[in-house]
């Protein structure tokens, strides 16, 4: 994601040096020599990040902070202060500045500070878009990870073609979210989405739950009951952790995929269904095939498209966007008014290895919001393992 930096400084040479450095780092820049010009750029919504000198010909740069605080999403501000001017820096941080740099500027530190601010821009954009949408749709975060961008492009094609999809990845990587995103991107968006957690279904009941049964099919079957496959007609059947199913059940699922029909338990009539099947697994199905635990023909029927979700440790550049999505959801659920997260808290999150992936990140943010009485989540709101002493 690109970002535009507004450089507010009355010294033309200083502005030029900063703009050249940031341009080499991949940023767009705009310049203002005084507060009046800076206000015009802010009013026009032209700046994603503001680099702000304190001493300006028409007043203190701190007055611009109050104006920027009204923006939604508001651009993060990096203040430029005179050497040793600690009081001004403290006041600026209280007014909402994200960071401050001392003169003379260290250009390497400048780029690092702007890079951190860019993470906040990603987060605030995500929060703003989610608030604007006001919908209950799945907030699947695209992110900037190239592998994930490719996955979502392929998922969109699968959604349009309504083909079977196999989603693989570690526990907590968002397989359920991706399945729901496929639903939303395709023509079945307003049709049933029936998720089935295969390991949670007792072996003695799984056939009846999936296919339904006729009255008298077994003891206790007093009346006809439609199965989940029948309920999913015209919609999507999501088989989560399909690797846990037994070979006998796999054969029945293969029949549904091939014939688009099934029989209720105790029934003799073939019932036609129009469903798209999405399956997910956190296990290596190829290894299970070699061990005789998973049918090869079912595997290839499921993986018309095979999408492998990368673990969060391999897409840490997307943590900011995920956090923004979680904060938005949790604000609604918990009645909070958290507007974002500090740069140092994001930095701490990015240092973590995330063995529990996105699910662990979600729980971490939920805990942080439980203890957050401020506008932003800070590092002190995170669990003990994220604290500097840890």
Number of C-alpha atoms within 10 A of each C-alpha: 9 11 19 19 26 25 24 27 26 19 13 13 10 14 21 15 12 20 20 13 16 20 14 10 13 11 19 17 22 16 20 20 18 21 24 13 13 24 15 12 16 19 13 9 14 17 22 24 23 26 25 28 26 22 18 17 13 11 13 15 23 23 13 19 21 12 13 21 16 9 12 13 19 21 28 27 26 24 24 25 23 16 11 10 12 13 9 17 22 13 12 23 17 10 16 16 22 20 20 21 20 17 12 11 15 10 13 9 11 19 17 12 18 23 17 18 25 24 21 26 23 22 25 25 18 24 24 17 14 18 13 9 9 8 9 8 11 15 18 16 20 16 20 16 15 10 14 19 14 12 18 19 12 15 24 17 15 19 23 14 12 20 17 22 24 25 24 22 18 19 18 20 22 21 24 19 14 23 28 21 21 25 27 17 16 17 15 19 16 11 15 16 21 17 18 19 14 18 15 11 15 10 13 8 10 17 19 19 19 21 23 24 23 20 15 13 17 11 7 8 13 12 10 16 17 16 19 18 25 22 19 21 18 17 24 27 24 25 22 23 21 22 23 17 18 13 15 10 14 20 15 16 23 18 14 21 19 11 12 16 18 23 18 23 22 16 15 10 10 12 14 14 19 15 26 23 23 27 25 26 20 19 16 12 18 14 11 14 14 11 9 11 17 22 20 15 12 18 18 14 17 22 16 13 18 18 21 19 19 18 20 25 18 13 16 20 15 21 24 26 25 24 26 26 24 19 28 22 19 19 15 10 9 12 9 18 17 17 19 20 21 17 21 14 18 20 16 16 21 19 11 14 13 18 16 17 19 20 15 16 21 19 13 18 22 20 14 19 23 13 12 18 13 14 13 16 24 19 21 14 21 22 12 11 10 19 13 9 6 6
